[in-house]
Amino acid sequence: MDSRQRSAEKALHDQTDILPRAKLLVVFAALSMTLLIQCVDQNGIGVTLPTIAKDLNAANTISWAGTSSLIANTTFQMLYGRLSDIFGRKVVYLGAIALLSIAALLCGLSQNAAMFYVFRGVAGIGGGGITNLSMIIVSDTVTLEQRGKYQGIIGAFVGLGNVTGPFLAAAFIQKATWRAFFWMEAPLTALVGGVAWFLLPSKPRTLGLGESVRKIDYGGVLTSSVGVILLLIPISGGGSYFSWDSPMVISMLAIGSCALVLFVLIEWKVAKLPMMPLTIFKSPVVVVILTQSLFFGAVYQSYLYYLPMYFQNVRQWSVLTSAAYTSAVVLPQSCVSIVSGQYISWRKRYGEVLWSGFGCWTLGSGLTLLWTRNTHPVMVVIPLLLIGIGVGNVFQPTLVALQAHTPKSRRAAVISNRNFFRCAGGACGLAVSAAVLQAALRANLPTEYAHLADDAYALTHGQTLGVGGGEVLDAYMAASRAVFVLQVPLIGICLLGCVFIRDRGLEPIEDADEQLVGRGIVDAVSSVDDSNKAMQQPQEGLSLEEGVGGGDESAKREDVEAAEAKKT
């Protein structure tokens, strides 16, 4: 990092506010409730999509409800960290809550598919901010030694939201309307926003509004937004909604790639306060953890979307039954997240937690390849439990490990970049999984049912498919297995990455020594400095003049003693 960027980071007002236990519990209650609602919104939407598609006449495009939210979420991840550095955590956090509340209300009022997709994008921006700022606020209010414990609690509420979201959505669909799900969510989000307004701590910024606005990395915001959007749209829709060789797709990919290259140059040479400080990539451990975030984000998001497809399409289970089986992943995720956080805070270590997490996740992913159309439910649940245990040992512990290798002044930016890599991995993972699923369907579907490959959300029912119903379900089984096969090497790479993660404990890295800590250079330099100082200091009991001239006096005494010895 050049001196200009280092000075800009040091000029940021310190928002660290380590709280006593009583106040900390109040803050975590506000954060946990907000995250709970955000996860209900994020995971409940999957159950409502078939009903919304029918109501808005959008069967061929309804997957863009999830895609638009994920793209918007990914686009704004890096920005949130620096905005909170400049304007304060609380202001940006409340803004994200307001966006989610407004977006939920507008989703419930949508009259056509285009409106719904736009408002889901706004919900993605707000939801991403809530997740990001919650992690950053935790890093401000809890010491690194205790962070694993409290982030484990937050991870438990995330898992609880993942469980309750599908059940709530299914209940609203069966008893009322899909719109009521969003109408419920809007006032609840506004309510927890009001609670957060009163309960969250805040350190007022030291700079005026105008000077704060000038600190924003506008070049980075523009180029990163253009790059991410123009890359993720064709990646998400290529092969299904757009032809890969169409001029539009080729142009978007080319422009998006150039924009990302320009973004890197701006962050490197131009930005005073970059959203993605490139010096974070000088640490091999940080690079490995960010790469792991990219891959496990892809795997986790693919499971959230394609496990229900296996349950509902291949096994012909109901929506509620599908949600119950999905809870076999998220319930152990919640419990293990708490346990792993307590272990990290107790042992001051995270290496073995990451090994066990990625190991269980890889094993569970491999066992899903044994599933068939008639696999016993117990054998379906066992891999899901292993995946859930793995996720609980990975999501929050990797964040603790990342912060242990990051100086305080850059912690918010690193958390935002970690979430960016995870969300980008999720978007790309969904796109690749969709392409694999459709290719396998086209290869295995009977000719008369080939059109089903064009709609990834088509719900098939064996009793209405006629004579070829069994062949259609076999084709969906082959397609689901192809998606599951894709996840095994991705999560296996994450497991291998643990070899390169050095567990340095939970001692924080100081900003001045960030490039030296871990290489032994700081200790060596300090040792040499101490030795030099000791040599330069006068001996104890002597004045400064005596200390400087001590060598001459000693020589004179030796001469006198030698002369006396000759006389005797």
N, C-alpha and C positions, 0 to 999 in steps of 0.2 A: 504494500500500500504506500502511495506517495504521501509526502508530508501534508499536502492540501487535504486529502481525504481523511487522514488521521486527525488533523486539526478540526475538521468539520464534525467528526464523530465525538471528539472530546468536548466540543462546544454544546452538544446536546445536553439538556437538563436531565440530571439523574432522577429516574422515576422509581428507583429501588425503595421499597417501604416494607421492611420486614415486620410483620404484625405479630402481636401476642396471640396465643392459642384461641382465646375467646373471640376476638375480632376476626381471626382467620377462618373460624368455622362459619361465621356470618357471611363472609365474602364467598366462601366456597359453596354455601347454600344458594346464593344468587347465581353464581357461575353454573352450578350443576343443574338448576332448574331451567336456565336458558338453553343449555346444551341439550337437555332432555327434549325440549320442545323442538329444537332445531333438528334433532335426529328423528323425531316422530315425523316431521315434515319430509325429511330426506328419504326415509325408508317406507313411509306409508304410501307414497306416491306410486310405487310399483304395483301395488294391489289395485289401485284405482284406474290404471291406464286402459285396460280393456273396456271398462264401462264408459270412461271419458271418450275413448275413440268412437264408440257407438253413438254417444250423445252429440258429439261435435262433428260427426261424419269425417273422422280422420284416421281410419284404420290403417292406411298406408304410410302415414307420417307420424304416428303417435310416439314413436321412439324418440322424436326430437324434444319431447317434454323432458326426458332425462338428459339428453345430449346438450340442450341449451343451458340447463342448470349447471352441468358439469363444466362446460366451456367457460361460462361466466365466472364460476367459482375459481377455476384455474387461472383465468386472466388476471384476477385481482389479488391473488394470494401474495405475490411479492410486494405489492403496493402497500398492503395493510401494515406491514412491519415498520416501514419508514414513516408512514402517516402517523402511526402511534408514537414514534420517536419525536416527531415534530410538533404535533398538536395535543399529545397526551393520550394515554390508553383509554380513559373513561369516555372521552368525547367520541372517539372513533368507534368504540364498542357500542355505545348507545345508538350511534348512527346506523351500525349494522343491524341492530335489533329493530330499529324503525323500518329499515328497508324490508326485512323479512315479514314484519307485521302487515305493511302496506301491500306487499306482493301476495301474501296469502289471501287477503281480502279481494284483491283484483282477480286472482285465479278463480275464486268462487263466483265472480261476476262475469267471467269470460263468456262471450257469445260465439266465438269461433276458434278454430285451432290456432291461427296465427296469434291472436291475443293471448291465448293460454301459454304458448311457447315463449312469448316475450316476457310475460310476468313470471314464468318459471325461471327465466334467466335472471330477472331481478332478485328472485328468491335465492338463487345460487350465489349472487354477490353478497347478500345479507348473511346467508348461512355460512359462507366461507369466512366472513369477517368475525362471526361469533366464535367459530372454532379456533381461528388464528389468535384472536385477542385473548380468549380464555387461557390459552397456553402461555401467552406473553405475560398476562397479569399474574399467573401462578409463578413465573420466574421472577417477578418483581417482589412478591410478597412472602416467598418461602425460600429458605436457604437451600443451596444445592444438595446438602446432606439429607434434608427432609422432603425434597421435591418429589422423589419417587413415591413416597407414601401418599401425598396429596394428589398427585397426578393419577395414581391408581384409583383413587376415589372418583375423580372426574371420568376416568375410563369406564368405571362401573355404571355411571349414569348414561354415558354414551351407549353402552350395551343395553341398558334398560330401555332407552329410547328406540334402539334398533328392534327390540322385541315388541314393545307396545305399539309402535307405529303401524305395522301391517294389521294387527288385530283391530285397532281403532278404525282404520280405513275400511276394513272388511265389514265391521259392525255398522258404520254409517251407510255403506252401499246397500246392505241388506235391509236396514230399518228405515232409512231416509233417502238421502241423495249424496252423490260424491261431492257436491258443492258444500254440504254441511260440514264436511271434514275440514275444509279451508276456512269456513266461517267460524268454526270452533277455534282453529289455530290462531287467527288474527287477534282476537281480544286477549287470549292467553299470552301471546308474545308481547303485546302491549303492556299487560299486567306485570310480567317479569321484568320488562324494561323499566317500569316505574320503580319496582323494588331495587333494581340495580342502580338506579339514579341515586337512591338514598343510602344504599349500603356499601357501594364500592368506594374504595379510597381514591383520592386524586391529588396529584401534586401539580399545582398551576404552573404553566410554562413561564419561563423568564423572558421570552421574546414577545414582541407585538405580533399581531395577526399578519401585517404586511411582510415583516421579515420572515415569519414562519412560512408564508406562502412561497416566498422566493427560494426557500430551501428545497422545494419539491423537485424531484428529478423528472422534469417534463419530457426530456428526450427519451429517457428510459421508459416512462409510462407509455408514450406514443408507440415506440418501436416494439416493445414487448407485447402490447395489446394487439397491434396489427399482426405481429408474427404468430402469436398463440392462436388468435381467431382464424387467420387465414390458413393455418396448418391444421387445426383440429376440425374445422368444418369439413374439408374434403377427406381427412382421415376417417372421420366418423361416418360420412355419407358415401364415400367412394365404394363403388361396386354394388351398392343397393339403390341409393337415390340418384347418384351421379355415376356416369361412366368414367373409369379411371383415365381413359385417353381423351376425354372431352377437353376442349380449350379452357373451359372455366376451371376445372380441377387442376390442370397443368399450370395455369396462370396463378391460381391461389397458392399452390405449393411453391412456385418459384418466388413470388413476391413475399410470402411468409418466411421462406428460408433467408432471403436477403435481409428482411427486417430483423430477424434474430441475430444475424451476423452484425448488422449495424448496432443492435442493442448491446452486444458484447463490447464493441469498440467504444460506445458511449460510456458504458460502465467502467471501462478500463482507463480511458484517457480524458473524458470530458466531465462526467458527473462528479460534483463535490461530495454529495451524499448519496452514493449509488444504492439502488434497491437490492442489487446482487453484488456485494463486494467480492471481486474476483480473488482476493487474497484468501478467502475461506477455502479455496480449492488447493492451497499449498499444504494443507494438512491431509495426509493420506487417509486418516481415520474418518474425517469429515466427508471426503469423496466417497468412501465405501458406504457410509451410512446414507448419504443422499442417493447413491445408486440403489441400495437396498430399498429405500423409500419409493423409488420409481417402480421397482419390480413388484414389491408386495402391495403397492397401491393398485397395480394392474390386476393382480391375482384376487385381491379382496373385492374390488368392484365387480369383477367378472362373476365371482361366486354370488354376490348379492343379487345379480340379475339372472344368472343362468341356473342356479340351484332351484328356484321356484319353477323355471321352465321344465326342468326334469321332473319335479314333483307333479306339476299340473298336466303337462303334455304327455310324458312317457308313462307315468304311473297313474294318470287320470284321477288324481286326488283333488279334493275341493280346495278353494282358496284358504279357508280356515285351517285345514289339515296341512297345507303347504306352509302357512305361517307357523304352525306348531313345530314342524320339522326344522324350519329355519331357526327357530329359537334354540335348537340344539347347538348352534354355532355361537349365538350372541349371549346366551346365559352363562356358559363357562367362560366366555370372554370377559364378562363383567366380574365374575368371582375371581378369576385368575389375575385380572388387572389389579385388584385390591391386594391380593397376596404377594404378587411380584413387587408391587410398590413398597409394601412393608419390608420385604426381604432386602431390597436395594437400600432402604434407609437404615436397616439394622446392620447389614454386613458392609455397607459402603462399597458395594461391588455390583456390577451389572453384566459382566462377561458371560457367566454361566446362565444367567436368565435369557440372554439373547440366543445362546447355543440351544438351550432347551426349547425356546419358543420356535425358532426356525426348524429345529429337528422335528417337533411334534407336527408343525404345519406341513412340512414336506412328507412325513409319514401319512398324515391324513389325506393329503392330496393324492398320494400314490394309491391309497386304498379305494378312493372313489373310482378308480379304473376297473374295479371288480364289480361295480354295479351293473345290473341288468334290468330288464322289465319286471322281473319277478323276485328280485333280491329281498330277503326277509327284512322287515322294518328295523330289527335290532342291528343288522349288518349295515343298514343305511345310517343309523344314528351314530355308530362307533366312529367312523371317519369324521363326521360332523363335530363330535365332541373333541377329537384330536385337533381339528382345525381351530375350533374355538379356544382351546387351551393355548395353542400356538399364537393366535392373534393377541390374546391377553398378555402373553409374555413378550410381545414385539412392539405393539403400537406406542405405548407410553415409555417402556424402557429404552427404545431407540432414541426417543426424544431426550431422555435424561443423559444418555451416553453422548449425544451430540452436544448438549450444553456443557458437559464436563470438558469438552475439547474446544470450547469457544470462549473468548474474552467477553466480559460483561457488556461493553459498549456495543458489541455487534450481536448480542443474543437475540434481540427482536428480529433483526434481519435474517439471521440464520434459521430461526423458527419459521418465519414466513417462507423462506426458500425451501425448507424441508417440506412444508405443506404444499408448496407449488409442485415439487417433484412428485409427491404422492398423488396429487390430483391429476397432474399431467399423465402419470402412469395409469391412473384409473380411466381417463378418457381414451388413451391409446389402447389400453387393455380391452375395453369394451368394443372398440372398433375392430381390433384384430379378432376377438372372439366372435363377433357378429359375422365377420367375413368367413371364418372357419366353419361356423355353424351353417351358414347358407351354402357354402361349397359342399359340405357333407350332405346336407338335405338334397341338393340338386343331384348328387351322385347316387343317392339311395332311394329317393321317392319314386313311386310308380308314376308312369307318364301322365295318367289322368289326374294326379294330385301334385304335379310339378309346381303349380302356382303357389302352393303353401310356402315354398322357399323364399318368396318375395316378401313375406310378412313374418318377421321374427317373433311377433307377439300373437300370432294366430293360435287360438286354443282349439285343439282337436279333441273330438269325442269319439271313441271307438264305435259306440253304438249307432252313430249317425254317418259313419264313413262307408258303410256297405261292406261288400266282400273284401275290398282291399284294406280294411281298417287295420288289420294286424301288420301288414307291410308298412303302412304309414307310421305306426307306432315304432316299428323296428327302425325305420329311417330316422325318427326323432331320437331314438336311443343311440344310434350311431353318431348322430350330430352332437348330442350331449357328451358322449364319450370323447369325441374329437376336441371339444372345448376343455374337458377335464384334462386330457393329455397335454394340452398347451400349458396348463398352469404348473405342471410338475417341474419342468426344467427352470421356469422362472423363479419359483420359490426355492428350488435347489441352488440356484446361483446365489440367492440371499444367504443360504446356509453356508456355502463356501466362503462368502465374504466375511464371515465371523473370524476366519483365520487371521485377517488383517486388522482386526479391531483390538487395540491394546487397551486393557482395562487399567486406567490410571487413577481409579478411585474417584471420589467426589470432591477433591480439592479444587476450588475455582482457579481458573487461569487469569492472571493479571494482564491488563492491556499492554503494559510496557514489555512484558516478557513473553508475549504470545508466540513469537516465532522461535523462541529459545527453549521454552519449557518442553520437556519430553525428549530433548536431544542431549541433555546434560550440560549444555553450554552455559546456562545461567549459573549453575552451581560451580562450574570450573572457574568462570570469570570472578565470581564472588570470592572463591577461595584464594585466587591470586591477589585480588584487591586487599583482602584481609591480611595476607602475608606481607604485602608491601607496606601496609599501614603499620603493622607490628614492628617491622624493621626500622621504620622511620620514627616511631615513638620513643621518647627517652625511657631509660630504665626506671623502674619504680623506686621512689625515694630520692631521686636526683632532680636538681633543678634543670631548666632547659639548657643553661650553659654547661652544666656538668654532664648532661646527657650528650651534648654535641662534642664536648672535649674529653669525654670519658676515655677515648682510645689513647690520647697523649698521656694522661695521668697514669693510666695503667702501665704504659711503657716505661715511664720514669720510675715507678715503684719497682718494676722488674730489674732495672739497671742498678738501683740502690741495693736490692737484695743480693744481686750477683756480686757487687763489690764487697759487701759484708762477708759473703761466703768465701771470697778469696783471702780476706784478712784472717779469718779463722783457719 
